[in-house]
Amino acid sequence: MSSDTLLVPELTPVERTKETRRFPTAEVAIAVITFALFCVAVLTKATKLLEPDDAAYQASILALIHGHITLSTAQYNSLSAQMSAHGGIGIAQWVHLPDGRWISEKNPGYPFFAAPFQWLGILRAAPLFAGALASTSLFVAGRRWLGKWGGTWAVIFFLFSGAALAFAWRPTMPSFTDAALVAAGAGALLWTFLADDSSPRRRTVIGLLGFLSLEAAVFIRYTDVVMLLVAVIAVVVTFRRARIPARSLIWWVSSLALFVGGVMVFDQIFYGGAFKTGYGPGEITFAFSAIIPNLKLMPSYLVKAIPALLLGFAALVWMAVRVIRSRSRATDPTSLTTHRRDGVVGLVLAAGWLGLWGLYSAYTWTAQTGPRSGAGGAIHIIRFYLPAIGLISLLSAWLLTQLPKWLPLAVVIVVALLGFSSFRNLTAAGTARFPGAIPGGFPGGTRGGAYPPPGGFPKGVKPGTGRPPPGFTPPKGIPAPRSQ
């Protein structure tokens, strides 16, 4: 059997024609209803600022819609006072640059994504828009890979987890948005490599969109580079077997080069070095000593927040067993091709998922903070694991397509109910405002952010009281935060 068949879907030309010409009305309808319910659940619950990160991103978004990536000290103090006047603590987690200006220590991507929505007064729509992109991509990719209902199951697993709902509910946090962009990119690339019956131009364009989506996710959270590296390796290893023309790779590599160069230029201009960020030395650390504490802490949090991960692990085991058994016994060529194709796709999805989770298993902050956070701390520490939910959803959808007809629906209903229950628990536990959202405060004295800012707030400001200083008026060019 030719190795060229490795990633070709298990469909004869006649079956493929029927499959692509028939519009999946019921599948699309269920996916759309799923997304509508997701939006209703998110939007009908009033938002809260739960930690200093919220204030850091909110300040960046407000500054950016008026053309400011950095702020002078006067602008910084004015905006901080204004944010304090509305019941907050002002600006948190910004850093003072050597030239005297201020900038958020956070990765810069999310404010650029969210600013148009803030400008329109609909900031809460920002994560929902990203979720719509991810859902569309997962649906198309899941159906191409798994056939009927595969795309719908993937969308349901992606949206109906407590983690996805909780962070889509928090528009001043980037966590759901970068996870959605990872999912959109993964779906686009999966479709590209399986759609050998589509034109080279279409595959090139969809693949390019996939890379752009992954690059945007990395710009929002730099550790998402794990997903991007896995995608690059998968492309290099499999593009010939998937019949991807070399010119497609030229477009994709050019996109990657421009992205890397752009990020380096941005960091050089605003942080003073091509490989610098806003975080100080030693603030973000990974260590082998943190692995055991994280392995004791995180699994229970993650299973509750992302119950589909159990299905994803089961899918990986099943795929591995099928591949091993197909090599050790006589298997018809069509089934062997399907098993190997699924094994390759599963391996790539697992590499992205477990690569990111493996990285964060060594994250020292979660290991230190988790035991101090109590029952309500999950929402503060699960966010680092969120970018894998799109990959988990595709693997879970694969598992459902292997089950008898009556089981998938029952599994989906159970997972959805667990997801909504987790959403309620996560958001109820996170009712305390920062910096005391985590009992005992933030360890190390750094995660609470710059509060008050060096030099103090302007005279008369009383952060968190809801009262502006006497005679305070909004500074020119910096608007009051719009209510959400």
CORBELPE-V621899 format. One line per field, one symbol per residue. ss: DSSP state (2 for helix, 1 for strand, 0 for the rest). phi: phi as a letter, one per 20 degrees, with the letter a starting at -180 (. if undefined). A space follows every 50 residues. Layout:
# CORBELPE-V621899
ss: ???
phi: ???
This chain:
# CORBELPE-V621899
ss: 00222000000022222222200022222222222222222220000000 02222222222222000000102222222222222000000001110000 01110000222222222220000022222222222222222222220002 22222222200222222200000022222222222222222222000002 22222222222222222222022222222222222222000000022222 22222222222222222222200000000000000100222222222222 22222002222222222222222222220000222222222222222222 22222222220012222222222222222222222222222222222222 20002222222222222222222222222000000000000022200000 0000000000000000000000000000000000
phi: .fffegdegebfgffffffeeeffgffffffffgfffgffffeedfecee bgggfffffffffffdndedcffffgfffffffffdnednecldcefgen edbfffgeffgffeggfffemcgfegfffffffffffffffffffdngmf ffffffffeecgffffeffdfedeffffffffffffffffggfeefeefg ffffffffffffffffffffcfffggfffffffffffdfffemeffffff fffffffffgfffffgfffednafdecfefgnedccbffeffgfffefgf ffffecffffffffffffgfffffffeebfcfgfffffffffffffffff fffffffffffdffffffegfeemfeegfedeffefgefffffffffggf feeggefgffffffffffffffgffffffeefefeefdgnnefnmdffne bffgnnfggnfcgnendffgmfcgffncefgffd
